[in-house]
Amino acid sequence: MLIRVEDFGVVPDSPEDATLAVYRAIKQCRGIERPTLVFPKGTYRFKPEKAFEKQLFITNHDQRGLHKIAFPLVGMDDLTIDGQGSEFVFYGSIIPFLIENSRNVRLRNMTIDWERPMFEQGEFVRATPESFDIRLSGPRYELNGNRLTVEYDGREEAIWGIHEVDPETGAHAYGSGDRLSWSSFKKLTLEEVGKGIIRFSGKPRHVPKPGSGALMRLGRREHPGIFLKDSSDCRIEDVTVHHAPGMGLVAQRCADISLRGFNVMRRPGAGRWVTATADAVHFTYCRGRIELEHCLFENQLDDPLNVHGIYARIAERLSDDTLLVQLIHDMQVGVEIADPGDDVRFVDNESLLAYAEATVTSVEKMNARYTVISFDRPLPDMVKVGNVLENATWSPDLTIRHCTFRSNRARGLLITTPGKVLVEHNVISAPGAGIKISGDANSWYESGAVRDVVIRNNTFLDCNYCYPDWGNAVIDIDPEIEHPERFSICYHRNIRIEHNEFHTFDSGIVSGHSVDGFVFRHNRIRRSGSFPPNADRIYAIELAASRNADISDNVAEGGSFMALVGTDILNGLKKAKTV
Amino acid sequence: MLIRVEDFGVVPDSPEDATLAVYRAIKQCRGIERPTLVFPKGTYRFKPEKAFEKQLFITNHDQRGLHKIAFPLVGMDDLTIDGQGSEFVFYGSIIPFLIENSRNVRLRNMTIDWERPMFEQGEFVRATPESFDIRLSGPRYELNGNRLTVEYDGREEAIWGIHEVDPETGAHAYGSGDRLSWSSFKKLTLEEVGKGIIRFSGKPRHVPKPGSGALMRLGRREHPGIFLKDSSDCRIEDVTVHHAPGMGLVAQRCADISLRGFNVMRRPGAGRWVTATADAVHFTYCRGRIELEHCLFENQLDDPLNVHGIYARIAERLSDDTLLVQLIHDMQVGVEIADPGDDVRFVDNESLLAYAEATVTSVEKMNARYTVISFDRPLPDMVKVGNVLENATWSPDLTIRHCTFRSNRARGLLITTPGKVLVEHNVISAPGAGIKISGDANSWYESGAVRDVVIRNNTFLDCNYCYPDWGNAVIDIDPEIEHPERFSICYHRNIRIEHNEFHTFDSGIVSGHSVDGFVFRHNRIRRSGSFPPNADRIYAIELAASRNADISDNVAEGGSFMALVGTDILNGLKKAKTV
């Protein structure tokens, strides 16, 4: 049944805040069978003041606490929202879409953008190894000591990082990385040397080129454009996020999510270098199938995609069958670790190897950081404080097909899931690794040893040109195990890389360790010459502490390439293979 | 049935954090008939790290968002917690007791205190009209420009106000008021003139005496010691709060609350000048009976008691029978305004007079500030944006008996409730008004025109010695109506003041306006001579825009006293009466 927003007083292209009227239209959709909420094509504005508010923990974002939400789709089944090509424009701290405890929700035909995006653009007008000058584009800024602030959403926000980018594409400059952000930024001394011109002195770690774009970062990861939580069977189709002060889309404990023609894309004609200020899409503790088809993710300030679980730290053994479990990373706190009935693996935090399993019988979330979990059996003595557990029930299959990833900061696809992974017919370009398969229980606590990854028929374009900031090679397999050669079992398994094209200026194609079952066949390597190579590297493929590799039938333009694969490379047992 | 905390691993007098083990004991109380949770007499420590966490809006406090709670008594009926004389010591940001959606909960025989209270003590060592010096008592402070910070709960907190107090009693100095806090404090220039000695320059609004105590304020109203919400029939008995970083006890939308031997009291021997850093007890939108007997409230940094409702502002008329309603005051946001079935009065924000009524049929809380409310009938046109509404269903009767109130900052009892109020056999001393009966729809938005107040057999000791900061007279009746004489109906009704003793240095006993039915009989006024009188005042009683006053049979030591009562005093129609 169709619900028309205009029946609730919503007027297309009005400068008024549509939030409250749209909320009342959404409310009307409850209790109707298969409702479709339809917007006449137009521009609609959404402000936080009168928006629905809810306490949410959003994985991999900074802001906890209460969030304002324009479209709070909570406990809604079989709902479709069709924008019919409308533009939804948001102001300040408001989440466009929350899909929570819902089933079969579809979003279609709309764009999401912000009136005032959360970054600043300027121009590098002078640079030496000692200092550089940036001409700011906006008239409103303040410099107090080394604190440069601009107005954002009615408050003063400090710039805390700078990137050198191509003023046309917004792509990061060769070798620039994060070398003018965070702690490196803090070491710089700021001075106003002219109206709207700021000098940054103190031997910057990267010397930008005059004429390049000076992209300035501010704020934190406030919230995503679309947040799916505890929902299933949802589809986002022909939806474009031009900006989000955080990620484009986050799914947390969701099942069966399909993104088709979901784009995180620059707004045409706006001259902006940035789309989302963090990842394009991020999936934490999902299951079922995650599918992306015909998506374009460009110019985010972090990776286009990350799929992972969470390793939770064992903080106390409360009894034989009950643990106090702790989320360590500040950006993971509040995420539900498990439900009764879930299967859990206990993992050694040094080897990352699982050594026991149990089924959850009860869960008591004390607070964002601590949860008491009881299990169906007495836990072996090995289960000790400092080890971690991983929810084995929540790991999705992943298909990424016919997508384009380009011009963002950091890496390409981050894949850590034991599910079936297929990455095919994509075009992947990133200043870091094009694909990264990691896993760690000591820093980000992102879990998910892979079991079955197929990467085929993709084109990789000049990846990893900010080496070594964001990767070792085009494909980087680097679970954080300090001494992988000491363990007889590998962390990752069955990674097949076939029929891909690598256009690259660099030698390094694959770098990794702790893989059992590695296939690299029928790939073609083309030399782009776009940049100087990253380092003196002989081998296109370097795999340490790995087993069962098949590297064959590849074609390397301009001559042969070498692969180095060993079960125990670090201790000198090497097996070099020239293809 | 008895539940013993020691069965859950809780050890008396242990330095360990008891929070998690006590939580598990509380959990055990669920599903047991009339459980009593018993602590062996001892000292128990509660830290926030592993405490239960919940989103709460707490009336008249600063901190919204997530709160850690040591005793989360949510949905618990017929529970008793007996400390058997134990001391509960809290650390940092944690609410000791939350009683929510519960019935018949009793707390008995315990003290509540903090390891590190939220204020600082020093000594005035020098003072001129230009500047004064304070010797800090702690070794850990930092002065950065005009920002003086001390460590509190692992963070640096800035001092933002100073009070001159008697170093023995902690009582405020004559004429000191808030004249060294907030904006007045900000005007002072700070300088370190010796190790641990800070000079505050810039013509302070109050010149303290060397040798007096320098009480320094820091932090905000984080949370109360005990928070009751949506609960009924609860009793707090023989419980003492030595400190809370906020109020001693807050009840919000509760019915039938009894406090017997509930004290907010200095810790003997600790040498502290402050107990709670805000009110001792505060009741917002309660109903049924509120009873206080044999309570001692001393040395809080705000009033001992405040009972009131809330005026919510009409923000939009969404339809004939539906309003968007707004909470204005930052410390009231998030409080539920009404439930379906509640009766509501519509009130003119200038006259404060109610002009229409309706019954609530549905409530949709959009966010902390805005709520959509529908009513059972079309609302008259008079109901317009800017007017306010008041929930008529939620107003309690109040009995305060055999209590002592002393040495706090600000006023004594703040009473704004249409219920039956009885204040008898108390000893009341405050640097502001001893009793204040107000109501306003433009600043604090505290509602509740009184209908039946009896104040009898109390002793008032030297109130209002910081005049005019916190009151006009010992009893101050000052609804915030700009032109009360213009309205034929009075805001307050039936205030009887009988058989009280007023020990006072000052002439002013009662000041007020807009009262219909005022009785002041059989009271005795004694001259204390403790301080110089506040102002040249002839009349002991000044009542403007009031009707039906009976002032008779009072005894004034040292001669007669004068009363001035008029329906239209401000326009010159006066009726002076000498008793």
Interface residues (C-beta under 8 A of the other chain):
Chain A: L20 Y23 K27 E49 K50 A51 F52 E53 Q55 R64 G65 L66 K68 L318 L324 E364 M366 N367 A368 R369 Y370 V372
Chain B: L20 Y23 K27 E49 K50 A51 F52 E53 Q55 R64 G65 L66 K68 L318 L324 E364 M366 N367 A368 R369 Y370 V372
